[in-house]
């Protein structure tokens, strides 16, 4: 199975102008254009723009993933804490209930 980059760029010529696209691999057969810019005078200018934009695009994506990861960690901690409190409250309720049953048995 061939491994390809999820993000890449492509350069296309339209008449005497050049265009650049930042593309994302959606599936093995399908791609999607994330960013594009047309009207470059030379292929080198289009390729330079594509490389710079791809680096910036990936940095922004990584920063967003890091923020989401931090939020997810906080959310998971709060959920674990809430579950622990719920179990502790359930255990306390069960102890009180058993103590009440024992107290009723002693009175009878």
PDB file as gemmi writes it, atoms N, CA and C in Angstrom:
CRYST1    1.000    1.000    1.000  90.00  90.00  90.00 P 1                      
ATOM      1  N   UNK A   1       0.842  -1.178   0.000  1.00  0.00           N  
ATOM      2  CA  UNK A   1       0.000   0.000   0.000  1.00  0.00           C  
ATOM      3  C   UNK A   1       0.886   1.239   0.000  1.00  0.00           C  
ATOM      4  N   UNK A   2       0.721   2.080  -0.962  1.00  0.00           N  
ATOM      5  CA  UNK A   2       1.537   3.290  -1.091  1.00  0.00           C  
ATOM      6  C   UNK A   2       1.067   4.343  -0.098  1.00  0.00           C  
ATOM      7  N   UNK A   3       2.019   4.999   0.522  1.00  0.00           N  
ATOM      8  CA  UNK A   3       1.712   6.053   1.486  1.00  0.00           C  
ATOM      9  C   UNK A   3       1.963   7.400   0.820  1.00  0.00           C  
ATOM     10  N   UNK A   4       0.936   8.236   0.758  1.00  0.00           N  
ATOM     11  CA  UNK A   4       1.086   9.561   0.167  1.00  0.00           C  
ATOM     12  C   UNK A   4       0.774  10.615   1.217  1.00  0.00           C  
ATOM     13  N   UNK A   5       1.231  11.840   0.962  1.00  0.00           N  
ATOM     14  CA  UNK A   5       0.966  12.937   1.882  1.00  0.00           C  
ATOM     15  C   UNK A   5      -0.505  13.291   1.872  1.00  0.00           C  
ATOM     16  N   UNK A   6      -1.005  13.667   3.042  1.00  0.00           N  
ATOM     17  CA  UNK A   6      -2.398  14.100   3.118  1.00  0.00           C  
ATOM     18  C   UNK A   6      -2.551  15.464   2.443  1.00  0.00           C  
ATOM     19  N   UNK A   7      -1.558  16.325   2.581  1.00  0.00           N  
ATOM     20  CA  UNK A   7      -1.568  17.650   1.954  1.00  0.00           C  
ATOM     21  C   UNK A   7      -0.392  17.763   0.993  1.00  0.00           C  
ATOM     22  N   UNK A   8      -0.638  18.394  -0.134  1.00  0.00           N  
ATOM     23  CA  UNK A   8       0.404  18.609  -1.123  1.00  0.00           C  
ATOM     24  C   UNK A   8       0.003  19.815  -1.965  1.00  0.00           C  
ATOM     25  N   UNK A   9       0.793  20.141  -2.953  1.00  0.00           N  
ATOM     26  CA  UNK A   9       0.437  21.245  -3.836  1.00  0.00           C  
ATOM     27  C   UNK A   9       0.585  20.798  -5.278  1.00  0.00           C  
ATOM     28  N   UNK A  10      -0.100  21.522  -6.149  1.00  0.00           N  
ATOM     29  CA  UNK A  10       0.035  21.254  -7.581  1.00  0.00           C  
ATOM     30  C   UNK A  10       0.111  22.583  -8.313  1.00  0.00           C  
ATOM     31  N   UNK A  11       0.844  22.583  -9.398  1.00  0.00           N  
ATOM     32  CA  UNK A  11       1.044  23.769 -10.227  1.00  0.00           C  
ATOM     33  C   UNK A  11       0.424  23.484 -11.587  1.00  0.00           C  
ATOM     34  N   UNK A  12      -0.384  24.428 -12.083  1.00  0.00           N  
ATOM     35  CA  UNK A  12      -1.036  24.243 -13.380  1.00  0.00           C  
ATOM     36  C   UNK A  12      -0.843  25.494 -14.221  1.00  0.00           C  
ATOM     37  N   UNK A  13      -0.717  25.281 -15.511  1.00  0.00           N  
ATOM     38  CA  UNK A  13      -0.562  26.396 -16.439  1.00  0.00           C  
ATOM     39  C   UNK A  13      -1.887  26.638 -17.149  1.00  0.00           C  
ATOM     40  N   UNK A  14      -2.277  27.927 -17.206  1.00  0.00           N  
ATOM     41  CA  UNK A  14      -3.503  28.318 -17.897  1.00  0.00           C  
ATOM     42  C   UNK A  14      -3.124  29.417 -18.887  1.00  0.00           C  
ATOM     43  N   UNK A  15      -2.870  29.030 -20.111  1.00  0.00           N  
ATOM     44  CA  UNK A  15      -2.407  30.001 -21.106  1.00  0.00           C  
ATOM     45  C   UNK A  15      -0.976  30.407 -20.799  1.00  0.00           C  
ATOM     46  N   UNK A  16      -0.758  31.717 -20.612  1.00  0.00           N  
ATOM     47  CA  UNK A  16       0.583  32.180 -20.260  1.00  0.00           C  
ATOM     48  C   UNK A  16       0.709  32.450 -18.765  1.00  0.00           C  
ATOM     49  N   UNK A  17      -0.307  32.187 -17.987  1.00  0.00           N  
ATOM     50  CA  UNK A  17      -0.288  32.375 -16.529  1.00  0.00           C  
ATOM     51  C   UNK A  17      -0.209  31.026 -15.836  1.00  0.00           C  
ATOM     52  N   UNK A  18       0.235  31.062 -14.588  1.00  0.00           N  
ATOM     53  CA  UNK A  18       0.368  29.854 -13.779  1.00  0.00           C  
ATOM     54  C   UNK A  18      -0.536  29.965 -12.551  1.00  0.00           C  
ATOM     55  N   UNK A  19      -0.972  28.825 -12.071  1.00  0.00           N  
ATOM     56  CA  UNK A  19      -1.791  28.769 -10.870  1.00  0.00           C  
ATOM     57  C   UNK A  19      -1.261  27.704  -9.925  1.00  0.00           C  
ATOM     58  N   UNK A  20      -1.507  27.901  -8.649  1.00  0.00           N  
ATOM     59  CA  UNK A  20      -1.054  26.946  -7.641  1.00  0.00           C  
ATOM     60  C   UNK A  20      -2.236  26.574  -6.757  1.00  0.00           C  
ATOM     61  N   UNK A  21      -2.256  25.314  -6.330  1.00  0.00           N  
ATOM     62  CA  UNK A  21      -3.318  24.822  -5.462  1.00  0.00           C  
ATOM     63  C   UNK A  21      -2.723  24.035  -4.317  1.00  0.00           C  
ATOM     64  N   UNK A  22      -3.297  24.211  -3.141  1.00  0.00           N  
ATOM     65  CA  UNK A  22      -2.989  23.362  -1.995  1.00  0.00           C  
ATOM     66  C   UNK A  22      -4.095  22.319  -1.983  1.00  0.00           C  
ATOM     67  N   UNK A  23      -3.717  21.045  -2.100  1.00  0.00           N  
ATOM     68  CA  UNK A  23      -4.716  19.990  -2.194  1.00  0.00           C  
ATOM     69  C   UNK A  23      -4.626  19.053  -0.993  1.00  0.00           C  
ATOM     70  N   UNK A  24      -5.780  18.526  -0.623  1.00  0.00           N  
ATOM     71  CA  UNK A  24      -5.872  17.587   0.499  1.00  0.00           C  
ATOM     72  C   UNK A  24      -6.409  16.275  -0.036  1.00  0.00           C  
ATOM     73  N   UNK A  25      -5.761  15.189   0.350  1.00  0.00           N  
ATOM     74  CA  UNK A  25      -6.223  13.869  -0.059  1.00  0.00           C  
ATOM     75  C   UNK A  25      -7.355  13.464   0.868  1.00  0.00           C  
ATOM     76  N   UNK A  26      -8.554  13.355   0.323  1.00  0.00           N  
ATOM     77  CA  UNK A  26      -9.737  12.988   1.093  1.00  0.00           C  
ATOM     78  C   UNK A  26      -9.803  11.472   1.231  1.00  0.00           C  
ATOM     79  N   UNK A  27      -9.706  10.781   0.116  1.00  0.00           N  
ATOM     80  CA  UNK A  27      -9.649   9.316   0.096  1.00  0.00           C  
ATOM     81  C   UNK A  27      -8.514   8.928  -0.839  1.00  0.00           C  
ATOM     82  N   UNK A  28      -8.386   7.648  -1.061  1.00  0.00           N  
ATOM     83  CA  UNK A  28      -7.312   7.190  -1.948  1.00  0.00           C  
ATOM     84  C   UNK A  28      -7.523   7.668  -3.378  1.00  0.00           C  
ATOM     85  N   UNK A  29      -8.777   7.919  -3.744  1.00  0.00           N  
ATOM     86  CA  UNK A  29      -9.065   8.307  -5.119  1.00  0.00           C  
ATOM     87  C   UNK A  29      -9.514   9.748  -5.272  1.00  0.00           C  
ATOM     88  N   UNK A  30      -9.815  10.413  -4.193  1.00  0.00           N  
ATOM     89  CA  UNK A  30     -10.404  11.745  -4.285  1.00  0.00           C  
ATOM     90  C   UNK A  30      -9.557  12.777  -3.555  1.00  0.00           C  
ATOM     91  N   UNK A  31      -9.411  13.961  -4.155  1.00  0.00           N  
ATOM     92  CA  UNK A  31      -8.707  15.062  -3.514  1.00  0.00           C  
ATOM     93  C   UNK A  31      -9.620  16.282  -3.487  1.00  0.00           C  
ATOM     94  N   UNK A  32      -9.269  17.227  -2.637  1.00  0.00           N  
ATOM     95  CA  UNK A  32     -10.042  18.447  -2.503  1.00  0.00           C  
ATOM     96  C   UNK A  32      -9.074  19.626  -2.471  1.00  0.00           C  
ATOM     97  N   UNK A  33      -9.436  20.718  -3.118  1.00  0.00           N  
ATOM     98  CA  UNK A  33      -8.591  21.912  -3.132  1.00  0.00           C  
ATOM     99  C   UNK A  33      -8.887  22.720  -1.878  1.00  0.00           C  
ATOM    100  N   UNK A  34      -7.872  22.945  -1.047  1.00  0.00           N  
ATOM    101  CA  UNK A  34      -8.034  23.716   0.173  1.00  0.00           C  
ATOM    102  C   UNK A  34      -7.790  25.198  -0.063  1.00  0.00           C  
ATOM    103  N   UNK A  35      -6.808  25.515  -0.893  1.00  0.00           N  
ATOM    104  CA  UNK A  35      -6.484  26.904  -1.235  1.00  0.00           C  
ATOM    105  C   UNK A  35      -5.981  26.933  -2.665  1.00  0.00           C  
ATOM    106  N   UNK A  36      -6.214  28.056  -3.330  1.00  0.00           N  
ATOM    107  CA  UNK A  36      -5.671  28.201  -4.677  1.00  0.00           C  
ATOM    108  C   UNK A  36      -5.416  29.673  -4.976  1.00  0.00           C  
ATOM    109  N   UNK A  37      -4.477  29.890  -5.866  1.00  0.00           N  
ATOM    110  CA  UNK A  37      -4.181  31.241  -6.320  1.00  0.00           C  
ATOM    111  C   UNK A  37      -3.726  31.150  -7.770  1.00  0.00           C  
ATOM    112  N   UNK A  38      -4.268  32.046  -8.593  1.00  0.00           N  
ATOM    113  CA  UNK A  38      -3.954  32.032 -10.014  1.00  0.00           C  
ATOM    114  C   UNK A  38      -3.325  33.361 -10.407  1.00  0.00           C  
ATOM    115  N   UNK A  39      -2.725  33.393 -11.588  1.00  0.00           N  
ATOM    116  CA  UNK A  39      -2.204  34.635 -12.138  1.00  0.00           C  
ATOM    117  C   UNK A  39      -0.725  34.853 -11.924  1.00  0.00           C  
ATOM    118  N   UNK A  40       0.048  33.827 -11.655  1.00  0.00           N  
ATOM    119  CA  UNK A  40       1.491  33.982 -11.495  1.00  0.00           C  
ATOM    120  C   UNK A  40       2.144  34.098 -12.873  1.00  0.00           C  
ATOM    121  N   UNK A  41       3.177  34.906 -12.962  1.00  0.00           N  
ATOM    122  CA  UNK A  41       3.875  35.114 -14.222  1.00  0.00           C  
ATOM    123  C   UNK A  41       4.738  33.914 -14.608  1.00  0.00           C  
ATOM    124  N   UNK A  42       5.355  33.275 -13.601  1.00  0.00           N  
ATOM    125  CA  UNK A  42       6.240  32.146 -13.884  1.00  0.00           C  
ATOM    126  C   UNK A  42       5.865  30.952 -13.013  1.00  0.00           C  
ATOM    127  N   UNK A  43       6.335  29.794 -13.420  1.00  0.00           N  
ATOM    128  CA  UNK A  43       6.098  28.577 -12.658  1.00  0.00           C  
ATOM    129  C   UNK A  43       6.824  28.636 -11.316  1.00  0.00           C  
ATOM    130  N   UNK A  44       7.998  29.246 -11.297  1.00  0.00           N  
ATOM    131  CA  UNK A  44       8.780  29.332 -10.062  1.00  0.00           C  
ATOM    132  C   UNK A  44       8.042  30.146  -9.001  1.00  0.00           C  
ATOM    133  N   UNK A  45       7.409  31.252  -9.410  1.00  0.00           N  
ATOM    134  CA  UNK A  45       6.653  32.074  -8.460  1.00  0.00           C  
ATOM    135  C   UNK A  45       5.465  31.297  -7.901  1.00  0.00           C  
ATOM    136  N   UNK A  46       4.797  30.562  -8.770  1.00  0.00           N  
ATOM    137  CA  UNK A  46       3.655  29.763  -8.322  1.00  0.00           C  
ATOM    138  C   UNK A  46       4.114  28.681  -7.354  1.00  0.00           C  
ATOM    139  N   UNK A  47       5.218  28.037  -7.652  1.00  0.00           N  
ATOM    140  CA  UNK A  47       5.729  26.978  -6.785  1.00  0.00           C  
ATOM    141  C   UNK A  47       6.201  27.547  -5.451  1.00  0.00           C  
ATOM    142  N   UNK A  48       6.828  28.704  -5.473  1.00  0.00           N  
ATOM    143  CA  UNK A  48       7.274  29.346  -4.234  1.00  0.00           C  
ATOM    144  C   UNK A  48       6.073  29.679  -3.347  1.00  0.00           C  
ATOM    145  N   UNK A  49       5.022  30.260  -3.939  1.00  0.00           N  
ATOM    146  CA  UNK A  49       3.816  30.580  -3.170  1.00  0.00           C  
ATOM    147  C   UNK A  49       3.208  29.314  -2.577  1.00  0.00           C  
ATOM    148  N   UNK A  50       3.149  28.249  -3.386  1.00  0.00           N  
ATOM    149  CA  UNK A  50       2.544  26.998  -2.930  1.00  0.00           C  
ATOM    150  C   UNK A  50       3.317  26.404  -1.754  1.00  0.00           C  
ATOM    151  N   UNK A  51       4.641  26.413  -1.839  1.00  0.00           N  
ATOM    152  CA  UNK A  51       5.451  25.849  -0.751  1.00  0.00           C  
ATOM    153  C   UNK A  51       5.275  26.654   0.534  1.00  0.00           C  
ATOM    154  N   UNK A  52       5.342  27.987   0.431  1.00  0.00           N  
ATOM    155  CA  UNK A  52       5.190  28.842   1.611  1.00  0.00           C  
ATOM    156  C   UNK A  52       3.799  28.691   2.221  1.00  0.00           C  
ATOM    157  N   UNK A  53       2.792  28.665   1.379  1.00  0.00           N  
ATOM    158  CA  UNK A  53       1.423  28.555   1.858  1.00  0.00           C  
ATOM    159  C   UNK A  53       1.176  27.190   2.495  1.00  0.00           C  
ATOM    160  N   UNK A  54       1.741  26.150   1.910  1.00  0.00           N  
ATOM    161  CA  UNK A  54       1.572  24.811   2.468  1.00  0.00           C  
ATOM    162  C   UNK A  54       2.188  24.718   3.852  1.00  0.00           C  
ATOM    163  N   UNK A  55       3.357  25.291   4.036  1.00  0.00           N  
ATOM    164  CA  UNK A  55       4.003  25.281   5.351  1.00  0.00           C  
ATOM    165  C   UNK A  55       3.145  26.031   6.373  1.00  0.00           C  
ATOM    166  N   UNK A  56       2.666  27.204   6.017  1.00  0.00           N  
ATOM    167  CA  UNK A  56       1.803  27.968   6.915  1.00  0.00           C  
ATOM    168  C   UNK A  56       0.500  27.256   7.206  1.00  0.00           C  
ATOM    169  N   UNK A  57      -0.069  26.644   6.192  1.00  0.00           N  
ATOM    170  CA  UNK A  57      -1.334  25.911   6.341  1.00  0.00           C  
ATOM    171  C   UNK A  57      -1.163  24.745   7.316  1.00  0.00           C  
ATOM    172  N   UNK A  58      -0.069  24.010   7.174  1.00  0.00           N  
ATOM    173  CA  UNK A  58       0.189  22.877   8.062  1.00  0.00           C  
ATOM    174  C   UNK A  58       0.474  23.328   9.494  1.00  0.00           C  
ATOM    175  N   UNK A  59       1.179  24.459   9.647  1.00  0.00           N  
ATOM    176  CA  UNK A  59       1.432  24.985  10.991  1.00  0.00           C  
ATOM    177  C   UNK A  59       0.131  25.378  11.673  1.00  0.00           C  
ATOM    178  N   UNK A  60      -0.759  26.048  10.938  1.00  0.00           N  
ATOM    179  CA  UNK A  60      -2.059  26.423  11.502  1.00  0.00           C  
ATOM    180  C   UNK A  60      -2.875  25.191  11.870  1.00  0.00           C  
ATOM    181  N   UNK A  61      -2.809  24.189  11.042  1.00  0.00           N  
ATOM    182  CA  UNK A  61      -3.533  22.948  11.300  1.00  0.00           C  
ATOM    183  C   UNK A  61      -3.006  22.262  12.562  1.00  0.00           C  
ATOM    184  N   UNK A  62      -1.697  22.215  12.710  1.00  0.00           N  
ATOM    185  CA  UNK A  62      -1.095  21.600  13.897  1.00  0.00           C  
ATOM    186  C   UNK A  62      -1.422  22.384  15.159  1.00  0.00           C  
ATOM    187  N   UNK A  63      -1.422  23.719  15.062  1.00  0.00           N  
ATOM    188  CA  UNK A  63      -1.767  24.540  16.226  1.00  0.00           C  
ATOM    189  C   UNK A  63      -3.219  24.299  16.630  1.00  0.00           C  
ATOM    190  N   UNK A  64      -4.104  24.202  15.657  1.00  0.00           N  
ATOM    191  CA  UNK A  64      -5.510  23.920  15.952  1.00  0.00           C  
ATOM    192  C   UNK A  64      -5.687  22.547  16.572  1.00  0.00           C  
ATOM    193  N   UNK A  65      -4.964  21.561  16.066  1.00  0.00           N  
ATOM    194  CA  UNK A  65      -5.035  20.216  16.634  1.00  0.00           C  
ATOM    195  C   UNK A  65      -4.532  20.199  18.068  1.00  0.00           C  
ATOM    196  N   UNK A  66      -3.497  20.982  18.353  1.00  0.00           N  
ATOM    197  CA  UNK A  66      -2.959  21.045  19.714  1.00  0.00           C  
ATOM    198  C   UNK A  66      -3.974  21.678  20.661  1.00  0.00           C  
ATOM    199  N   UNK A  67      -4.623  22.760  20.216  1.00  0.00           N  
ATOM    200  CA  UNK A  67      -5.654  23.397  21.049  1.00  0.00           C  
ATOM    201  C   UNK A  67      -6.799  22.433  21.330  1.00  0.00           C  
ATOM    202  N   UNK A  68      -7.230  21.736  20.305  1.00  0.00           N  
ATOM    203  CA  UNK A  68      -8.324  20.771  20.486  1.00  0.00           C  
ATOM    204  C   UNK A  68      -7.910  19.645  21.420  1.00  0.00           C  
ATOM    205  N   UNK A  69      -6.669  19.215  21.318  1.00  0.00           N  
ATOM    206  CA  UNK A  69      -6.171  18.147  22.180  1.00  0.00           C  
ATOM    207  C   UNK A  69      -6.154  18.587  23.644  1.00  0.00           C  
ATOM    208  N   UNK A  70      -5.737  19.827  23.876  1.00  0.00           N  
ATOM    209  CA  UNK A  70      -5.715  20.345  25.254  1.00  0.00           C  
ATOM    210  C   UNK A  70      -7.131  20.432  25.821  1.00  0.00           C  
ATOM    211  N   UNK A  71      -8.070  20.912  25.015  1.00  0.00           N  
ATOM    212  CA  UNK A  71      -9.462  20.991  25.460  1.00  0.00           C  
ATOM    213  C   UNK A  71     -10.025  19.599  25.731  1.00  0.00           C  
ATOM    214  N   UNK A  72      -9.662  18.643  24.885  1.00  0.00           N  
ATOM    215  CA  UNK A  72     -10.138  17.273  25.063  1.00  0.00           C  
ATOM    216  C   UNK A  72      -9.587  16.683  26.361  1.00  0.00           C  
ATOM    217  N   UNK A  73      -8.323  16.973  26.680  1.00  0.00           N  
ATOM    218  CA  UNK A  73      -7.727  16.455  27.911  1.00  0.00           C  
ATOM    219  C   UNK A  73      -8.453  17.019  29.130  1.00  0.00           C  
ATOM    220  N   UNK A  74      -8.759  18.312  29.112  1.00  0.00           N  
ATOM    221  CA  UNK A  74      -9.485  18.933  30.227  1.00  0.00           C  
ATOM    222  C   UNK A  74     -10.878  18.332  30.334  1.00  0.00           C  
ATOM    223  N   UNK A  75     -11.535  18.171  29.201  1.00  0.00           N  
ATOM    224  CA  UNK A  75     -12.887  17.610  29.189  1.00  0.00           C  
ATOM    225  C   UNK A  75     -12.884  16.173  29.730  1.00  0.00           C  
ATOM    226  N   UNK A  76     -11.877  15.378  29.357  1.00  0.00           N  
ATOM    227  CA  UNK A  76     -11.788  14.001  29.841  1.00  0.00           C  
ATOM    228  C   UNK A  76     -11.516  13.953  31.337  1.00  0.00           C  
ATOM    229  N   UNK A  77     -10.686  14.870  31.836  1.00  0.00           N  
ATOM    230  CA  UNK A  77     -10.423  14.936  33.275  1.00  0.00           C  
ATOM    231  C   UNK A  77     -11.697  15.260  34.046  1.00  0.00           C  
ATOM    232  N   UNK A  78     -12.456  16.243  33.555  1.00  0.00           N  
ATOM    233  CA  UNK A  78     -13.705  16.610  34.219  1.00  0.00           C  
ATOM    234  C   UNK A  78     -14.710  15.463  34.191  1.00  0.00           C  
ATOM    235  N   UNK A  79     -14.765  14.742  33.088  1.00  0.00           N  
ATOM    236  CA  UNK A  79     -15.680  13.605  32.988  1.00  0.00           C  
ATOM    237  C   UNK A  79     -15.270  12.496  33.950  1.00  0.00           C  
ATOM    238  N   UNK A  80     -13.975  12.246  34.058  1.00  0.00           N  
ATOM    239  CA  UNK A  80     -13.490  11.218  34.987  1.00  0.00           C  
ATOM    240  C   UNK A  80     -13.776  11.616  36.431  1.00  0.00           C  
ATOM    241  N   UNK A  81     -13.578  12.894  36.738  1.00  0.00           N  
ATOM    242  CA  UNK A  81     -13.854  13.389  38.085  1.00  0.00           C  
ATOM    243  C   UNK A  81     -15.342  13.267  38.407  1.00  0.00           C  
ATOM    244  N   UNK A  82     -16.196  13.626  37.462  1.00  0.00           N  
ATOM    245  CA  UNK A  82     -17.637  13.526  37.671  1.00  0.00           C  
ATOM    246  C   UNK A  82     -18.057  12.073  37.866  1.00  0.00           C  
ATOM    247  N   UNK A  83     -17.472  11.168  37.103  1.00  0.00           N  
ATOM    248  CA  UNK A  83     -17.794   9.740  37.239  1.00  0.00           C  
ATOM    249  C   UNK A  83     -17.350   9.215  38.595  1.00  0.00           C  
ATOM    250  N   UNK A  84     -16.171   9.641  39.063  1.00  0.00           N  
ATOM    251  CA  UNK A  84     -15.684   9.219  40.380  1.00  0.00           C  
ATOM    252  C   UNK A  84     -16.600   9.739  41.481  1.00  0.00           C  
ATOM    253  N   UNK A  85     -17.034  10.996  41.367  1.00  0.00           N  
ATOM    254  CA  UNK A  85     -17.951  11.557  42.364  1.00  0.00           C  
ATOM    255  C   UNK A  85     -19.285  10.818  42.353  1.00  0.00           C  
ATOM    256  N   UNK A  86     -19.743  10.462  41.177  1.00  0.00           N  
ATOM    257  CA  UNK A  86     -21.005   9.727  41.046  1.00  0.00           C  
ATOM    258  C   UNK A  86     -20.897   8.356  41.720  1.00  0.00           C  
ATOM    259  N   UNK A  87     -19.796   7.670  41.498  1.00  0.00           N  
ATOM    260  CA  UNK A  87     -19.595   6.365  42.112  1.00  0.00           C  
ATOM    261  C   UNK A  87     -19.456   6.477  43.626  1.00  0.00           C  
ATOM    262  N   UNK A  88     -18.772   7.527  44.077  1.00  0.00           N  
ATOM    263  CA  UNK A  88     -18.626   7.732  45.523  1.00  0.00           C  
ATOM    264  C   UNK A  88     -19.984   8.010  46.153  1.00  0.00           C  
ATOM    265  N   UNK A  89     -20.801   8.828  45.521  1.00  0.00           N  
ATOM    266  CA  UNK A  89     -22.134   9.128  46.039  1.00  0.00           C  
ATOM    267  C   UNK A  89     -22.996   7.870  46.041  1.00  0.00           C  
ATOM    268  N   UNK A  90     -22.872   7.049  45.024  1.00  0.00           N  
ATOM    269  CA  UNK A  90     -23.629   5.798  44.947  1.00  0.00           C  
ATOM    270  C   UNK A  90     -23.204   4.845  46.057  1.00  0.00           C  
ATOM    271  N   UNK A  91     -21.914   4.757  46.304  1.00  0.00           N  
ATOM    272  CA  UNK A  91     -21.415   3.888  47.369  1.00  0.00           C  
ATOM    273  C   UNK A  91     -21.896   4.383  48.734  1.00  0.00           C  
ATOM    274  N   UNK A  92     -21.884   5.685  48.952  1.00  0.00           N  
ATOM    275  CA  UNK A  92     -22.345   6.256  50.214  1.00  0.00           C  
ATOM    276  C   UNK A  92     -23.831   5.982  50.403  1.00  0.00           C  
ATOM    277  N   UNK A  93     -24.616   6.139  49.346  1.00  0.00           N  
ATOM    278  CA  UNK A  93     -26.043   5.863  49.413  1.00  0.00           C  
ATOM    279  C   UNK A  93     -26.282   4.392  49.751  1.00  0.00           C  
ATOM    280  N   UNK A  94     -25.526   3.507  49.122  1.00  0.00           N  
ATOM    281  CA  UNK A  94     -25.690   2.066  49.380  1.00  0.00           C  
ATOM    282  C   UNK A  94     -25.338   1.730  50.825  1.00  0.00           C  
ATOM    283  N   UNK A  95     -24.287   2.346  51.362  1.00  0.00           N  
ATOM    284  CA  UNK A  95     -23.914   2.118  52.764  1.00  0.00           C  
ATOM    285  C   UNK A  95     -25.026   2.568  53.701  1.00  0.00           C  
ATOM    286  N   UNK A  96     -25.574   3.754  53.445  1.00  0.00           N  
ATOM    287  CA  UNK A  96     -26.655   4.267  54.285  1.00  0.00           C  
ATOM    288  C   UNK A  96     -27.882   3.369  54.195  1.00  0.00           C  
ATOM    289  N   UNK A  97     -28.175   2.890  53.012  1.00  0.00           N  
ATOM    290  CA  UNK A  97     -29.336   2.031  52.813  1.00  0.00           C  
ATOM    291  C   UNK A  97     -29.160   0.712  53.557  1.00  0.00           C  
ATOM    292  N   UNK A  98     -27.965   0.111  53.473  1.00  0.00           N  
ATOM    293  CA  UNK A  98     -27.704  -1.133  54.189  1.00  0.00           C  
ATOM    294  C   UNK A  98     -27.738  -0.916  55.697  1.00  0.00           C  
ATOM    295  N   UNK A  99     -27.218   0.221  56.149  1.00  0.00           N  
ATOM    296  CA  UNK A  99     -27.250   0.529  57.584  1.00  0.00           C  
ATOM    297  C   UNK A  99     -28.688   0.675  58.054  1.00  0.00           C  
ATOM    298  N   UNK A 100     -29.532   1.278  57.251  1.00  0.00           N  
ATOM    299  CA  UNK A 100     -30.937   1.436  57.623  1.00  0.00           C  
ATOM    300  C   UNK A 100     -31.625   0.081  57.681  1.00  0.00           C  
ATOM    301  N   UNK A 101     -31.329  -0.818  56.739  1.00  0.00           N  
ATOM    302  CA  UNK A 101     -31.916  -2.158  56.773  1.00  0.00           C  
ATOM    303  C   UNK A 101     -31.478  -2.929  58.029  1.00  0.00           C  
ATOM    304  N   UNK A 102     -30.178  -2.816  58.352  1.00  0.00           N  
ATOM    305  CA  UNK A 102     -29.672  -3.487  59.535  1.00  0.00           C  
ATOM    306  C   UNK A 102     -30.334  -2.935  60.803  1.00  0.00           C  
ATOM    307  N   UNK A 103     -30.530  -1.626  60.817  1.00  0.00           N  
ATOM    308  CA  UNK A 103     -31.178  -0.988  61.957  1.00  0.00           C  
ATOM    309  C   UNK A 103     -32.618  -1.476  62.096  1.00  0.00           C  
ATOM    310  N   UNK A 104     -33.319  -1.629  60.985  1.00  0.00           N  
ATOM    311  CA  UNK A 104     -34.676  -2.143  61.005  1.00  0.00           C  
ATOM    312  C   UNK A 104     -34.708  -3.581  61.491  1.00  0.00           C  
ATOM    313  N   UNK A 105     -33.699  -4.383  61.073  1.00  0.00           N  
ATOM    314  CA  UNK A 105     -33.647  -5.790  61.507  1.00  0.00           C  
ATOM    315  C   UNK A 105     -33.384  -5.875  62.998  1.00  0.00           C  
ATOM    316  N   UNK A 106     -32.581  -5.003  63.537  1.00  0.00           N  
ATOM    317  CA  UNK A 106     -32.267  -4.997  64.967  1.00  0.00           C  
ATOM    318  C   UNK A 106     -33.516  -4.623  65.763  1.00  0.00           C  
ATOM    319  N   UNK A 107     -34.289  -3.669  65.309  1.00  0.00           N  
ATOM    320  CA  UNK A 107     -35.506  -3.230  66.010  1.00  0.00           C  
ATOM    321  C   UNK A 107     -36.548  -4.314  66.018  1.00  0.00           C  
ATOM    322  N   UNK A 108     -36.597  -5.146  65.024  1.00  0.00           N  
ATOM    323  CA  UNK A 108     -37.599  -6.206  64.987  1.00  0.00           C  
ATOM    324  C   UNK A 108     -37.145  -7.335  65.816  1.00  0.00           C  
TER     325      UNK A 108                                                      
END                                                                             
